[in-house]
Structures are given as structure tokens and as C-alpha cells.
Amino acid sequence: MNAALGPLQNRPEAPTAGITDDAAPKTLGDAEAKPWPFPPGASGGQDAKSESATETVEVTPTLSIEFHDEPAKARRPGVFELLEWTEALVATVTNRVEKHGDEDKPAVSLGLAIETENYILDAIDPTLRHALYKAKDEAQGSLPDVVTATPVLRSHSLERAVLPTKHEGWTLEIDSAADEIDSMKLGGCKLTKFSVEPKQGGTVVLRFTVGTSDIDAERLGYLGMHHGESLFIKLHAPNPKVDTPRPSTAPPEAEGPTAADLFAAQHGGDGNADAPDAPDTDPDGSGEREAEEEQTS
């Protein structure tokens, strides 16, 4: 019998499984400082009944849990947006001048490149991804309302496809600070010069140009300093316009018969049948005077 365990008959009854409260560490610091003894081949702690030698197991707390409470944001169908922070290469930064009436305003054009999954092509054109890619097994039918993965290129001869896509009124958001509140937002952006470089395996390099005059010296300097580097960006489409009905100028239609119509229907004739006749008077009032003279005579 192992002397470290002591006589079994003099020891209290131990639980059948698990670690006793006395053996379990109270804090994470105790877990690093105190080894937990386990007999080999048993699940009990140091109070478990066993005549074999104890085995020391060093326990180091390395627990790391990430919680995702919010679901992934979905794109609006047929609208090209980047709702999550996306890494984009600033390929070109071009300073220019825009005409706003008779006034010249400074502007900038950014050439951006994004390497991502080919699902992003569905927001540009619902048929574009299937025109460039195919599924591994096209003979296998796809389920309705289920997005089919298309990792296989249809042709290796296509190096780059130029798209006629253009958007105006978008907002470019750049993660220029540690928190999203202080991010740089450039409004009134024009998205042009779209092109796609398809790659085997289901990834694409999407290139496009963002032009805006919502710029100042500080923002222009920041963008120029990151020429050739990667930034994290978002792209927001303008909110859809809601058509509010204009008030009608036409007179409202009568919903039912008027009081005069009901009176005429009940008593016959038109509504003015029982109304007292107005006295016959001349414009100068002479008719009234003649009627008074006749009564006095």
C-alpha cells in the first residue's frame, strides 16, 4: 500500500467520481500554483480509493470564449454594399478638381482592390458568378433558396472581366481610428470602373474606383499617406426613397345623399317644395310700398 495515501480504513468515504471541494482550486491563480493529483486510470481525486501511485497533472487555464450575439448582416438584394469591415488595398490615390457650377472643388479618386469570396458578385449581377464559375458537380441538383458553392472556373482563358457597373450617392466609411464612432465617412461617392479577376477555388479580386468631393486637406493627407497600403472599409448604399402621396386638389366626392335629397324623397318633389315663397319686390322696394298702401285702404 502506498504510504502517501495512508491506511484506507482510517480515511473518510470519498465520492465515486469528480474532484472534491478541498482539492479543487478556488481561483485561476490557485490552478497555476497547485497541481491536481489524479490516480491513473481513475476519475476521482486524491480521496478516491486506490492503491496505485498518484499522478500529478499540471493544469494551466487557457480558456478563451468568443460570443457572437448579433447575426451576420445581409446585403439588400441587387445592391452592392460592404456592411462589414473589409480589407481593401488602396492601389491609387488621384487628386483632381470637380466643377460644381462655376466653382472648382477639390476631389479625389481612390482605386481600391478587394480579394474575397465570389459570392460578392451576386450583389453586382445575380448571373455574374454563375457565368464565371460552376459547382464541382453540376449534375447534382441544387435545393431552392440555397446558395450553391461555385469554386470551379468555367474558363482559364479569362484573366480579367470589365463590368459596366456604376453607382452614385454611396458612402465610403474608412476605419481610421480605434473605434467605429471616429471612422472617416466620405459621402456622395461615385463607384465606377468595376473589374473582376476570377481565381480558381472561388475567390475573386474585385477592383473599382471611388470618387468624391467630400474631402478636405486632413482627409486627403490621410489617404495619400496610405497609398499602397490596406485599409478596412465599408460601403453603404443610399436609403431607398419612399414616395409620399401628394394631396389631391380635386373636390371630394359626395359619399351619400344630402339632407335635402332625403327630405325630397320623403315628401315628394324637390327639397325646396315646402319652402315659403319670397315676396315679390322690385329692386327699388316699390312693390313692398304698394302692398302696404292696399292693406291700409
C-alpha positions as CSV (number, residue, x, y, z in Angstrom):
1,M,0.0,0.0,0.0
2,N,1.2,3.4,-0.9
3,A,2.4,5.4,2.2
4,A,1.3,8.7,0.6
5,L,-2.3,7.6,0.6
6,G,-2.3,6.3,4.2
7,P,-4.4,3.4,5.5
8,L,-7.7,3.1,3.6
9,Q,-9.7,2.1,6.7
10,N,-8.8,5.3,8.5
11,R,-9.9,7.6,5.7
12,P,-13.4,9.1,5.2
13,E,-15.6,7.8,2.5
14,A,-14.8,9.6,-0.8
15,P,-17.3,10.4,-3.6
16,T,-17.4,8.0,-6.5
17,A,-16.3,10.5,-9.2
18,G,-15.2,14.0,-9.7
19,I,-12.9,16.3,-7.7
20,T,-13.6,17.1,-4.1
21,D,-14.2,20.6,-2.9
22,D,-10.9,20.6,-0.9
23,A,-8.9,19.5,-4.0
24,A,-10.5,21.9,-6.5
25,P,-8.8,25.3,-6.9
26,K,-10.7,28.4,-5.8
27,T,-9.2,30.8,-8.3
28,L,-7.3,30.7,-11.5
29,G,-4.2,31.6,-9.6
30,D,-4.6,28.5,-7.5
31,A,-4.9,26.5,-10.6
32,E,-1.4,27.6,-11.7
33,A,0.1,27.2,-8.3
34,K,-1.4,23.9,-7.1
35,P,-1.2,20.7,-9.1
36,W,-4.2,18.5,-9.2
37,P,-3.5,14.8,-8.3
38,F,-5.2,12.1,-10.2
39,P,-4.7,8.4,-9.8
40,P,-4.0,6.8,-13.2
41,G,-7.0,5.0,-14.7
42,A,-9.4,6.6,-12.3
43,S,-11.7,9.7,-12.5
44,G,-11.6,10.5,-8.7
45,G,-9.5,13.0,-6.9
46,Q,-6.9,12.4,-4.2
47,D,-9.6,11.0,-1.8
48,A,-10.6,8.2,-4.2
49,K,-9.9,4.7,-3.1
50,S,-6.9,3.4,-5.0
51,E,-3.7,1.6,-4.0
52,S,-1.8,2.8,-7.1
53,A,0.6,5.7,-7.1
54,T,-0.8,9.2,-7.8
55,E,0.0,11.0,-11.0
56,T,0.5,14.8,-11.0
57,V,-1.2,16.7,-13.7
58,E,-0.3,20.4,-14.2
59,V,-3.4,22.5,-15.2
60,T,-3.0,25.8,-16.9
61,P,-6.1,27.9,-17.5
62,T,-6.2,28.8,-21.2
63,L,-9.9,29.3,-21.7
64,S,-10.9,31.8,-24.4
65,I,-14.6,32.1,-25.4
66,E,-16.0,34.4,-28.1
67,F,-19.7,35.2,-28.1
68,H,-21.5,36.2,-31.4
69,D,-24.8,37.7,-30.3
70,E,-25.6,39.5,-33.5
71,P,-26.2,37.6,-36.7
72,A,-24.3,38.4,-39.9
73,K,-25.7,41.4,-41.7
74,A,-27.4,40.5,-45.0
75,R,-27.0,42.6,-48.2
76,R,-30.0,44.0,-49.9
77,P,-30.8,42.0,-53.0
78,G,-29.2,43.6,-56.1
79,V,-27.4,46.3,-54.1
80,F,-23.6,46.4,-53.9
81,E,-22.7,47.1,-50.3
82,L,-19.9,46.2,-47.8
83,L,-21.7,46.1,-44.5
84,E,-18.8,44.6,-42.5
85,W,-15.3,45.9,-42.2
86,T,-13.5,44.6,-45.3
87,E,-9.8,44.9,-46.1
88,A,-9.1,46.8,-49.2
89,L,-5.9,47.8,-50.9
90,V,-5.5,51.5,-51.8
91,A,-4.0,50.9,-55.2
92,T,-4.2,54.5,-56.5
93,V,-4.9,58.0,-55.0
94,T,-5.6,60.7,-57.6
95,N,-6.1,64.3,-56.7
96,R,-8.3,66.2,-59.1
97,V,-10.8,69.2,-59.3
98,E,-14.5,68.9,-59.8
99,K,-16.7,71.5,-61.3
100,H,-19.8,72.4,-59.2
101,G,-21.4,75.1,-61.3
102,D,-18.9,77.9,-61.7
103,E,-17.0,76.7,-58.6
104,D,-14.0,74.4,-58.5
105,K,-13.9,72.0,-55.6
106,P,-11.1,69.6,-54.7
107,A,-11.9,65.9,-55.2
108,V,-10.1,62.6,-55.0
109,S,-10.4,59.2,-56.8
110,L,-9.4,56.1,-54.9
111,G,-8.6,52.9,-56.8
112,L,-9.5,50.0,-54.4
113,A,-8.9,46.3,-54.7
114,I,-10.7,43.6,-52.6
115,E,-9.9,39.9,-52.6
116,T,-12.9,38.0,-51.3
117,E,-15.2,35.1,-52.0
118,N,-17.0,35.1,-55.3
119,Y,-20.4,35.4,-53.6
120,I,-19.9,39.2,-53.7
121,L,-20.6,39.1,-57.4
122,D,-24.3,38.3,-56.7
123,A,-24.7,41.8,-55.4
124,I,-23.4,43.2,-58.7
125,D,-25.3,40.9,-61.0
126,P,-27.2,37.8,-60.0
127,T,-25.9,35.9,-63.1
128,L,-22.3,37.0,-63.0
129,R,-21.0,34.4,-60.6
130,H,-22.5,31.5,-62.4
131,A,-21.2,32.9,-65.7
132,L,-17.6,32.7,-64.4
133,Y,-17.8,29.7,-62.1
134,K,-19.5,26.4,-61.7
135,A,-20.1,23.9,-59.0
136,K,-17.9,20.9,-58.5
137,D,-20.8,18.6,-59.6
138,E,-23.2,20.4,-61.9
139,A,-25.2,17.2,-62.4
140,Q,-26.3,17.4,-58.8
141,G,-29.4,19.5,-58.5
142,S,-29.5,22.4,-56.1
143,L,-32.2,23.0,-53.5
144,P,-34.4,26.0,-53.8
145,D,-33.4,29.1,-51.7
146,V,-30.0,27.5,-51.1
147,V,-26.8,29.2,-52.3
148,T,-24.7,26.7,-54.3
149,A,-21.0,27.0,-53.9
150,T,-19.2,27.6,-57.2
151,P,-15.4,27.1,-56.8
152,V,-14.5,25.9,-60.3
153,L,-13.7,28.3,-63.1
154,R,-15.5,27.8,-66.3
155,S,-12.6,29.1,-68.4
156,H,-8.9,29.6,-67.7
157,S,-8.6,32.0,-70.6
158,L,-10.3,34.9,-68.9
159,E,-7.9,36.9,-66.8
160,R,-9.9,40.0,-66.1
161,A,-13.5,40.9,-66.8
162,V,-14.5,44.6,-67.1
163,L,-18.0,45.4,-65.8
164,P,-20.2,48.4,-66.8
165,T,-21.5,48.8,-63.2
166,K,-21.8,52.3,-61.9
167,H,-23.3,53.7,-58.7
168,E,-23.7,57.2,-57.4
169,G,-24.6,58.5,-53.9
170,W,-22.8,55.8,-51.9
171,T,-21.0,56.5,-48.6
172,L,-17.4,55.2,-48.1
173,E,-16.5,54.6,-44.4
174,I,-12.9,54.1,-43.5
175,D,-11.7,52.7,-40.2
176,S,-9.2,55.4,-39.4
177,A,-9.4,55.1,-35.6
178,A,-9.7,52.5,-32.9
179,D,-13.5,52.8,-32.6
180,E,-16.2,53.0,-35.2
181,I,-17.5,56.3,-33.9
182,D,-14.5,58.2,-35.1
183,S,-14.3,56.5,-38.5
184,M,-13.9,58.6,-41.6
185,K,-17.0,58.9,-43.8
186,L,-17.0,60.3,-47.3
187,G,-20.4,61.0,-48.8
188,G,-21.6,61.5,-52.3
189,C,-19.3,58.8,-53.7
190,K,-19.4,57.6,-57.3
191,L,-18.4,54.0,-57.9
192,T,-17.1,53.3,-61.4
193,K,-14.5,51.2,-63.3
194,F,-15.5,47.8,-61.9
195,S,-13.5,44.8,-62.9
196,V,-13.2,41.2,-61.7
197,E,-10.2,38.9,-61.7
198,P,-11.6,35.4,-61.1
199,K,-9.4,32.8,-59.4
200,Q,-9.6,29.1,-59.1
201,G,-11.1,27.9,-55.8
202,G,-13.9,30.5,-55.6
203,T,-12.1,33.8,-54.8
204,V,-12.1,37.0,-56.9
205,V,-10.1,40.2,-56.9
206,L,-12.7,43.0,-57.3
207,R,-11.4,46.3,-58.4
208,F,-13.3,49.6,-58.6
209,T,-12.8,53.4,-58.2
210,V,-14.4,55.6,-55.6
211,G,-14.6,59.3,-56.4
212,T,-15.8,62.0,-54.1
213,S,-15.6,65.7,-53.4
214,D,-16.4,65.3,-49.7
215,I,-12.8,65.9,-48.9
216,D,-10.5,68.3,-47.0
217,A,-6.8,68.7,-46.5
218,E,-6.7,66.4,-43.5
219,R,-8.6,63.6,-45.1
220,L,-6.7,64.0,-48.4
221,G,-3.4,63.8,-46.5
222,Y,-4.5,60.6,-44.6
223,L,-5.5,58.9,-47.8
224,G,-2.2,59.9,-49.5
225,M,-0.2,58.5,-46.6
226,H,-1.9,55.1,-47.0
227,H,-1.3,54.9,-50.8
228,G,-0.2,51.3,-51.5
229,E,-1.4,50.1,-48.1
230,S,-4.5,48.3,-46.9
231,L,-7.4,49.9,-45.1
232,F,-10.6,48.5,-43.6
233,I,-13.7,50.0,-45.3
234,K,-17.4,49.8,-45.5
235,L,-19.7,50.9,-48.4
236,H,-23.2,52.0,-47.7
237,A,-25.8,52.4,-50.4
238,P,-28.3,55.3,-50.1
239,N,-31.5,54.6,-48.4
240,P,-34.4,53.8,-50.8
241,K,-36.6,56.8,-51.4
242,V,-40.2,56.5,-50.1
243,D,-42.8,58.1,-52.4
244,T,-45.2,60.1,-50.3
245,P,-48.6,60.6,-51.9
246,R,-49.4,64.2,-52.9
247,P,-52.6,65.8,-51.6
248,S,-55.3,65.8,-54.2
249,T,-56.8,69.2,-55.3
250,A,-60.0,67.7,-56.7
251,P,-63.2,68.3,-54.6
252,P,-64.2,65.3,-52.5
253,E,-67.0,63.2,-54.0
254,A,-70.2,63.0,-52.1
255,E,-70.4,59.8,-50.1
256,G,-74.2,59.7,-49.9
257,P,-77.4,61.7,-50.3
258,T,-77.7,65.1,-48.6
259,A,-80.4,66.1,-46.1
260,A,-82.3,68.0,-48.9
261,D,-82.3,64.8,-51.0
262,L,-83.7,62.8,-48.2
263,F,-86.4,65.4,-47.5
264,A,-87.4,65.5,-51.1
265,A,-87.6,61.7,-51.3
266,Q,-89.9,61.5,-48.2
267,H,-92.3,64.4,-49.2
268,G,-92.1,64.2,-52.9
269,G,-90.7,66.8,-55.2
270,D,-87.5,68.6,-54.7
271,G,-86.2,69.7,-51.4
272,N,-87.4,73.3,-51.8
273,A,-91.1,72.4,-52.4
274,D,-92.4,73.5,-48.9
275,A,-90.1,76.5,-48.6
276,P,-92.0,79.8,-48.2
277,D,-92.1,81.9,-51.3
278,A,-90.0,85.0,-51.3
279,P,-92.0,88.3,-51.5
280,D,-92.1,89.8,-54.9
281,T,-90.2,93.0,-54.6
282,D,-88.8,95.4,-57.1
283,P,-85.2,96.3,-56.9
284,D,-86.1,99.8,-55.6
285,G,-88.6,98.4,-52.9
286,S,-91.7,99.9,-54.6
287,G,-93.5,96.6,-54.6
288,E,-93.5,96.5,-50.8
289,R,-94.8,100.0,-50.5
290,E,-97.7,99.3,-52.9
291,A,-98.7,96.2,-50.9
292,E,-98.8,98.3,-47.7
293,E,-101.0,101.0,-49.3
294,E,-103.5,98.4,-50.4
295,Q,-103.8,97.0,-46.9
296,T,-104.4,100.4,-45.3
297,S,-107.0,101.3,-47.9
